[in-house]
Amino acid sequence: MEQGSPMPHWRDDRWSMMQGLRVRIAVSIMTGVGWLSFVLLYAAFWTSGFSLFQSIVIVLVSALIAAGIMGAMWASWGMRFAR
């Protein structure tokens, strides 16, 4: 432990890990809520101009985009702690 440092070094690492985890959890929740909101708004207001197949494709593509955002975010966090 360094002079003047109130916490041991491992506690600093744990704090930075928890900060990154909190941000990613918050973004994951917001992404899920945003995607669900998009799907509900799309189903309520914008589906009239599209066929059933086109509507299914739009919902699937939006789910892939949301999964890609979350996958990239969580992969970068997981790779930071890989051994």
Sequence and secondary structure as in RCSB ss.txt:
>XXXX:A:sequence
MEQGSPMPHWRDDRWSMMQGLRVRIAVSIMTGVGWLSFVLLYAAFWTSGFSLFQSIVIVLVSALIAAGIMGAMWA
SWGMRFAR
>XXXX:A:secstr
  TT SS HHHHHHHHHHHHHHHHHHHHHHHHHHHHHHHHHIIIIIGGGS HHHHHHHHHHHHHHHHHHHHHHHH
HHHHHT  
